[in-house]
Amino acid sequence: MTATSPHVTRVGSGNRIRRALTSPGGARLTSYVALLGAWFLLAMIEERVPSPPAVAEFLWIELTGGSHGGVLKGEWVEHILVTMERFGLGLLIALVSGVALGIIIGSSRYFYALLNDTLLVFLALPAVIWAFITVIWFGIGWRAPVWTVVLAGAPFVAVNVSHGVQAIGSDLRLMSDSFGVPLAKRIRHLILPAVTGYIFAGFRFAVIIGWNGVLLAEWFGAAEGVGWRTRYWYDANRYQGFVGWILLFIVIIVALDRLVLTPLQRRAFRWRDLGSEAIEFQEALTEETLLPSDEHRS
């Protein structure tokens, strides 16, 4: 038996550690540790910045339904459900209206000239402006957060879909016109499959912008929800509560992206991956069938 050198063992373990640290998972973990360290350092420098243990203590009381010194009881689930209901309704309206508007703008030169510049103006307005406007229009209640999500998110969907429609090959459009394909079938079998990727790209932007918009609208014009809860602790000068609800806000959007949007995107694009494999197989089979082999050439 040959003994393993201690130097070789140290080199092997060092390589494994280096690979782990330079891997995507290691880089992500390093970023989390760096952010946490920066947070600790900032809390030590600035007394108004709550430390991670203080925020963790607040979240524990909040998530277990306790009372924060007689100020306000937890009930965090109710506020999150209210916000998610408003966000979901606004996002649904933004998706449907954005897809419809994108198809109209991308399919017609007239509507492109008529609406494209207006759509870019809507795209340039930040969510905080829409939050102010909707609160002025609708006052305190559920309608301001819902319409903030719609007005902030729909332009992103519409712009991406219109670009996808314009990217459809002219030969396919001419063939549809030549065979007299009805508009409904053309949208279902040609346009929607062609712009699926563009819809998902615009939808993910709408989710992020809309989530910010619902928080801001609830901050300015609501009596319940995540945004109102965040503002409550800010106005009460309890910054650990403010930071705690901001963290919950971030965790929800990250979980929504990783657990819902990413699997849906993979499932929606599965047909494309299978189609590309089938095309490659068909091309390989055609080459083997049509091209002469080396034996025949000789």
C-alpha positions in Angstrom: 0.0 0.0 0.0 1.2 3.5 -0.8 0.8 6.2 1.8 -0.8 9.5 0.7 1.4 12.5 1.2 0.1 15.2 3.6 1.0 17.8 1.0 -1.1 16.1 -1.6 -4.0 15.9 0.8 -3.7 19.6 1.6 -3.6 20.5 -2.1 -6.6 18.3 -2.8 -8.7 19.8 0.0 -7.5 23.3 -1.0 -8.7 22.7 -4.6 -12.1 21.5 -3.4 -12.5 24.6 -1.2 -11.4 26.9 -4.1 -13.9 25.2 -6.5 -16.7 25.5 -3.9 -16.0 29.2 -3.3 -15.8 30.0 -7.0 -18.9 28.0 -7.9 -22.2 29.9 -8.5 -23.5 28.7 -5.1 -20.4 29.7 -3.4 -20.5 33.2 -5.0 -24.1 33.6 -3.9 -23.2 32.6 -0.4 -20.3 35.0 -0.4 -22.5 37.8 -1.4 -25.0 37.1 1.4 -22.2 37.0 4.0 -20.7 40.2 2.7 -24.1 42.0 2.8 -24.7 40.7 6.4 -21.2 41.9 7.4 -21.9 45.3 5.9 -25.2 45.5 7.7 -23.5 44.8 11.1 -20.8 47.4 10.3 -23.4 50.0 9.3 -25.4 49.3 12.5 -22.3 49.9 14.6 -21.6 53.2 12.9 -25.1 54.6 12.7 -27.4 54.3 15.7 -30.6 54.7 13.7 -29.8 51.6 11.6 -31.1 48.5 13.5 -28.8 45.6 13.9 -29.6 42.1 12.4 -30.3 40.6 15.9 -32.8 43.5 16.6 -34.6 42.9 13.3 -34.6 39.1 13.8 -36.1 39.6 17.3 -38.8 41.9 15.8 -39.6 39.4 13.0 -39.9 36.6 15.5 -42.5 38.5 17.5 -44.2 39.6 14.3 -44.3 36.1 12.8 -45.5 34.4 16.0 -48.3 36.8 16.5 -47.0 38.6 19.5 -47.3 42.2 20.6 -44.5 44.8 20.2 -44.7 46.4 23.6 -48.4 47.0 23.4 -48.0 49.0 20.2 -49.4 46.6 17.6 -50.0 42.9 17.3 -48.5 40.7 14.6 -51.2 39.5 12.2 -48.6 39.6 9.4 -50.5 36.9 7.4 -53.5 39.1 7.0 -51.5 42.0 5.7 -49.6 39.9 3.2 -52.7 38.2 1.9 -54.4 41.6 1.4 -51.3 42.8 -0.6 -51.1 39.6 -2.6 -54.7 39.9 -3.6 -54.3 43.4 -4.8 -51.0 42.6 -6.5 -52.5 39.5 -8.2 -55.5 41.3 -9.6 -53.4 44.2 -10.9 -50.9 41.8 -12.4 -53.6 39.9 -14.2 -55.1 43.0 -15.7 -51.6 44.3 -16.6 -50.8 41.0 -18.4 -54.0 40.7 -20.4 -54.0 44.4 -21.4 -50.3 44.5 -22.1 -50.4 41.4 -24.4 -53.4 42.8 -26.3 -51.9 46.2 -26.6 -48.6 44.8 -27.7 -50.2 42.7 -30.4 -52.1 45.7 -31.7 -49.1 47.9 -31.8 -46.8 45.3 -33.3 -49.3 44.2 -36.0 -50.4 47.6 -37.3 -48.2 50.5 -38.6 -51.1 52.9 -37.9 -51.4 51.8 -34.2 -47.6 51.7 -33.9 -47.4 55.4 -35.0 -50.4 56.3 -32.8 -49.5 54.5 -29.5 -45.8 53.7 -29.5 -44.6 57.1 -28.2 -47.4 57.2 -25.6 -46.4 53.8 -24.4 -42.8 54.9 -24.0 -43.9 57.8 -21.9 -45.9 55.4 -19.7 -42.8 53.2 -19.6 -40.6 56.1 -18.4 -42.8 57.0 -15.4 -41.6 55.3 -12.2 -44.0 53.4 -10.0 -43.9 56.1 -7.3 -45.5 58.6 -9.7 -48.3 56.1 -10.5 -48.8 55.6 -6.7 -49.2 59.3 -6.2 -51.6 59.6 -9.1 -53.8 56.6 -8.2 -54.1 57.7 -4.6 -55.2 61.1 -5.8 -57.7 59.5 -8.2 -59.1 56.8 -6.0 -58.3 57.8 -2.4 -57.6 55.3 0.4 -58.6 51.8 -0.4 -57.9 48.8 -2.6 -58.3 50.5 -6.0 -55.1 52.7 -5.8 -52.7 49.7 -5.3 -54.4 47.6 -8.0 -54.3 50.4 -10.6 -50.7 51.3 -9.7 -49.7 47.7 -10.5 -51.6 47.9 -13.8 -50.2 51.3 -14.9 -46.7 50.5 -13.9 -46.5 46.9 -15.2 -48.6 46.8 -18.4 -46.3 49.0 -20.5 -43.4 46.6 -19.9 -45.5 43.7 -21.2 -46.8 45.7 -24.1 -43.4 46.9 -25.3 -41.9 43.4 -25.2 -44.9 41.8 -27.0 -44.9 44.4 -29.7 -41.2 43.8 -30.4 -41.9 40.1 -30.5 -44.7 40.6 -33.0 -42.5 42.7 -35.2 -39.8 40.0 -35.1 -42.2 37.4 -36.7 -40.9 36.6 -40.2 -42.6 38.3 -43.1 -42.9 35.0 -45.0 -45.2 33.6 -42.3 -47.3 36.7 -42.4 -47.6 36.6 -46.2 -48.5 32.9 -46.0 -51.2 33.6 -43.5 -52.6 36.3 -45.7 -52.4 34.1 -48.8 -54.4 31.3 -47.2 -56.9 33.6 -45.6 -56.2 32.5 -42.0 -58.7 34.1 -39.7 -57.4 36.6 -37.2 -58.3 34.4 -34.1 -56.3 31.4 -35.5 -53.5 33.7 -36.6 -53.2 35.0 -33.0 -53.5 31.6 -31.4 -51.2 29.5 -33.7 -48.7 32.1 -35.0 -48.4 35.2 -32.9 -48.8 33.9 -29.3 -46.3 31.0 -29.8 -43.8 33.3 -31.4 -44.0 35.9 -28.6 -44.0 33.6 -25.6 -40.5 34.5 -24.6 -41.2 38.2 -25.0 -44.4 37.8 -22.8 -42.4 36.1 -20.1 -39.6 38.8 -20.3 -42.2 41.6 -20.0 -44.1 39.8 -17.3 -41.1 39.4 -15.1 -40.4 43.1 -15.4 -44.1 43.8 -14.6 -43.9 41.6 -11.5 -40.9 43.5 -10.1 -42.2 47.0 -11.0 -45.7 46.1 -9.9 -44.5 44.7 -6.6 -42.8 48.0 -5.9 -45.8 49.9 -7.0 -48.2 48.1 -4.7 -45.9 48.7 -1.7 -45.8 52.5 -2.6 -49.5 52.8 -3.2 -50.3 51.1 0.2 -47.7 53.3 1.8 -49.5 56.5 0.7 -53.1 55.3 0.5 -54.1 52.2 2.4 -55.0 51.2 5.9 -53.8 47.6 5.6 -51.2 45.6 3.7 -47.5 45.3 3.5 -46.9 48.9 2.5 -49.1 50.3 5.2 -47.4 48.0 7.8 -44.0 49.3 6.7 -45.1 52.9 7.0 -46.6 52.2 10.4 -43.3 51.2 11.9 -41.5 54.0 10.1 -43.9 56.6 11.5 -43.5 55.0 15.0 -39.7 55.5 14.8 -39.3 51.7 15.3 -36.8 51.1 12.5 -36.4 47.5 13.2 -40.0 47.0 12.2 -39.5 49.1 9.1 -36.4 47.0 8.1 -38.2 43.8 9.1 -41.1 44.4 6.8 -38.8 45.5 4.0 -37.0 42.1 4.4 -40.3 40.3 4.2 -41.1 42.3 1.1 -37.9 41.2 -0.6 -38.3 37.6 0.5 -41.7 37.4 -1.0 -40.7 38.7 -4.4 -37.6 36.5 -4.5 -39.7 33.4 -3.6 -42.2 34.4 -6.2 -39.6 34.6 -8.9 -37.7 31.4 -7.9 -40.7 29.1 -7.0 -43.3 30.3 -9.4 -42.0 32.3 -12.4 -38.9 30.2 -13.1 -40.7 26.8 -13.1 -43.5 28.3 -15.3 -40.9 29.6 -17.8 -39.2 26.2 -18.0 -42.5 24.5 -18.5 -43.6 27.0 -21.2 -40.3 26.6 -23.1 -40.1 22.9 -22.8 -41.8 22.6 -26.2 -39.0 24.8 -27.8 -36.2 22.6 -26.4 -38.0 19.4 -27.6 -38.6 21.1 -31.0 -34.9 22.0 -31.4 -33.9 18.4 -30.5 -36.3 17.1 -33.1 -35.0 19.4 -35.8 -31.4 18.4 -35.1 -32.4 14.7 -35.3 -34.3 15.3 -38.6 -31.3 17.2 -40.1 -28.9 14.4 -39.0 -31.2 11.8 -40.5 -31.5 13.7 -43.7 -27.8 14.0 -44.1 -27.3 10.3 -43.5 -30.0 9.5 -46.1 -29.1 11.9 -48.8 -25.3 12.2 -48.6 -23.3 9.3 -49.9 -21.1 7.5 -47.4 -17.4 7.0 -47.7 -17.9 3.5 -49.0 -20.2 4.6 -51.8 -17.7 7.4 -52.7 -14.9 5.0 -53.0 
